[in-house]
Amino acid sequence: MKKTVVLLLSLLLLAGCGYKPSAQLAKSVIGESVYVYVSMSRIDPQNTVLIKDAIQTAFVDRFGSKITSQSEAAAILNVSLAGVDFSPLVYDANGYVISYRTIAKLKIDYALSSGEKGSVITKGEYDFPIEADSIISDTRRFEAIRYASADAIDEFTAIVAIKGLQREQKQN
């Protein structure tokens, strides 16, 4: 009973102060429909094909928008993998690497139905363990790039949410 009352009071407080989730602010900028084009990467061509669906899914999840054709989209996003880096993070007592950090950089060019255009480079990270004295498998590599790319998309969501907040403040 106490938890329910605390939860209700918290929700009323957040609603009363005008709180809006960043995804809602970002969606106000991006719109209901989005066209996402993922460019093939010369840096990592074998993973670009695999990452394409993961990136499109991440955009749908973050913005709650639907993927449409370019002619019907409220926002057009051109995403390219600007770089991928794997760095040793943790070593065991024998000097073997047991954890890596993946850093994925995405270049996102966007055009909105409002006529606004821009380009940003975002960076995402993902840390993962491996067995001592082993190599990173292709599956593990793809998974790490996918999660790091999703983290970079979260950074893009924050940038777009700030634009949405600035728009709201100008209107009020």
C-alpha positions as CSV (number, residue, x, y, z in Angstrom):
1,M,0.0,0.0,0.0
2,K,2.8,2.4,0.9
3,K,4.6,1.7,-2.3
4,T,1.5,2.4,-4.4
5,V,1.0,5.8,-2.6
6,V,4.7,6.7,-3.1
7,L,4.5,5.8,-6.7
8,L,1.3,7.8,-7.3
9,L,2.8,10.8,-5.5
10,S,6.0,10.6,-7.6
11,L,4.0,10.4,-10.8
12,L,1.9,13.4,-9.8
13,L,5.0,15.4,-8.9
14,L,6.7,14.6,-12.3
15,A,3.5,15.3,-14.2
16,G,2.9,18.5,-12.3
17,C,6.4,19.9,-13.0
18,G,6.1,19.4,-16.7
19,Y,8.4,16.4,-17.0
20,K,8.6,14.9,-20.4
21,P,10.7,11.8,-21.3
22,S,13.5,12.5,-23.7
23,A,12.1,10.0,-26.2
24,Q,8.9,12.1,-26.4
25,L,10.9,15.3,-26.9
26,A,13.0,13.6,-29.6
27,K,9.9,12.2,-31.3
28,S,8.4,15.8,-31.5
29,V,11.5,16.7,-33.6
30,I,11.8,13.5,-35.6
31,G,8.0,12.9,-36.2
32,E,5.9,9.9,-36.7
33,S,7.7,8.3,-39.6
34,V,11.4,8.0,-40.4
35,Y,13.5,6.8,-43.2
36,V,16.8,5.3,-42.1
37,Y,19.5,4.7,-44.7
38,V,22.6,2.9,-43.4
39,S,25.6,3.5,-45.7
40,M,28.0,0.7,-46.4
41,S,31.3,1.2,-44.5
42,R,34.7,0.8,-46.2
43,I,36.1,0.5,-42.7
44,D,34.0,-2.5,-41.7
45,P,32.1,-3.8,-44.7
46,Q,31.3,-7.3,-43.4
47,N,29.7,-5.9,-40.3
48,T,27.8,-3.0,-41.9
49,V,25.3,-5.4,-43.5
50,L,24.7,-7.1,-40.1
51,I,24.5,-3.8,-38.2
52,K,22.0,-2.2,-40.6
53,D,18.9,-4.0,-39.2
54,A,20.2,-3.4,-35.6
55,I,20.5,0.3,-36.2
56,Q,17.1,0.6,-37.8
57,T,15.5,-1.4,-34.9
58,A,17.3,0.9,-32.4
59,F,15.9,4.0,-34.1
60,V,12.4,2.6,-34.0
61,D,12.8,1.6,-30.4
62,R,14.3,5.0,-29.3
63,F,11.9,7.3,-31.2
64,G,8.8,5.1,-31.4
65,S,8.5,6.1,-35.0
66,K,7.8,3.8,-37.9
67,I,10.2,3.1,-40.7
68,T,8.7,4.3,-44.0
69,S,9.8,5.0,-47.6
70,Q,11.9,8.1,-48.2
71,S,9.0,10.0,-49.9
72,E,6.6,9.4,-46.9
73,A,9.1,10.1,-44.1
74,A,8.9,13.1,-41.7
75,A,12.7,12.6,-41.1
76,I,15.4,11.2,-43.3
77,L,18.4,9.8,-41.5
78,N,21.6,8.8,-43.3
79,V,23.7,6.7,-40.9
80,S,27.3,5.6,-41.6
81,L,29.8,3.8,-39.4
82,A,32.5,6.3,-39.0
83,G,34.8,4.0,-37.0
84,V,35.1,1.0,-34.8
85,D,37.8,0.4,-32.2
86,F,38.4,-2.5,-29.9
87,S,40.7,-1.7,-26.9
88,P,41.9,-4.0,-24.1
89,L,40.3,-2.9,-20.9
90,V,41.2,-5.5,-18.2
91,Y,44.1,-7.9,-17.9
92,D,44.4,-11.0,-15.7
93,A,47.3,-11.8,-13.4
94,N,49.2,-13.5,-16.3
95,G,48.8,-10.4,-18.6
96,Y,46.1,-11.9,-20.8
97,V,43.3,-9.6,-21.9
98,I,40.0,-10.6,-20.2
99,S,37.8,-7.6,-21.1
100,Y,37.6,-5.3,-24.1
101,R,35.9,-2.0,-24.8
102,T,34.3,-1.4,-28.2
103,I,33.9,2.2,-29.4
104,A,31.6,2.8,-32.4
105,K,31.3,6.2,-34.0
106,L,28.3,6.9,-36.1
107,K,27.9,9.8,-38.5
108,I,24.3,10.8,-38.7
109,D,23.1,13.2,-41.4
110,Y,19.5,14.2,-40.9
111,A,16.8,16.2,-42.8
112,L,13.6,17.0,-41.1
113,S,10.2,17.9,-42.7
114,S,10.6,21.3,-41.1
115,G,13.5,21.9,-43.5
116,E,16.1,21.6,-40.8
117,K,19.2,19.7,-41.8
118,G,22.3,18.8,-39.8
119,S,25.0,16.3,-39.2
120,V,26.4,14.9,-36.0
121,I,29.0,12.3,-35.0
122,T,28.1,10.3,-32.0
123,K,30.1,7.8,-30.1
124,G,28.9,4.7,-28.2
125,E,30.8,2.3,-26.0
126,Y,30.3,-1.3,-25.0
127,D,32.4,-3.4,-22.6
128,F,32.5,-7.2,-22.7
129,P,34.6,-10.0,-21.2
130,I,36.4,-12.8,-23.0
131,E,38.2,-15.9,-21.9
132,A,41.8,-15.4,-21.1
133,D,44.2,-16.1,-24.0
134,S,41.4,-16.2,-26.6
135,I,40.4,-14.1,-29.6
136,I,37.2,-12.1,-30.3
137,S,34.8,-14.3,-32.3
138,D,32.9,-12.8,-35.2
139,T,29.6,-13.2,-33.3
140,R,31.1,-11.4,-30.2
141,R,32.5,-8.7,-32.5
142,F,29.1,-8.1,-34.2
143,E,27.3,-8.1,-30.8
144,A,29.8,-5.5,-29.4
145,I,29.5,-3.3,-32.5
146,R,25.7,-3.5,-32.3
147,Y,25.5,-2.6,-28.6
148,A,28.0,0.2,-29.1
149,S,26.0,1.5,-32.1
150,A,22.9,1.5,-30.0
151,D,24.7,3.5,-27.3
152,A,25.7,6.0,-30.1
153,I,22.0,6.2,-31.1
154,D,21.1,7.0,-27.5
155,E,23.5,9.9,-27.7
156,F,21.8,11.1,-30.9
157,T,18.4,10.7,-29.1
158,A,19.7,13.1,-26.4
159,I,20.9,15.6,-29.0
160,V,17.5,15.5,-30.7
161,A,15.6,15.7,-27.4
162,I,17.5,18.9,-26.6
163,K,16.4,20.4,-29.9
164,G,12.8,19.4,-29.0
165,L,13.1,21.1,-25.6
166,Q,14.5,24.3,-27.2
167,R,11.6,24.3,-29.6
168,E,9.1,24.0,-26.8
169,Q,10.8,26.8,-24.9
170,K,10.7,29.1,-28.0
171,Q,7.0,28.4,-28.4
172,N,6.1,29.2,-24.8
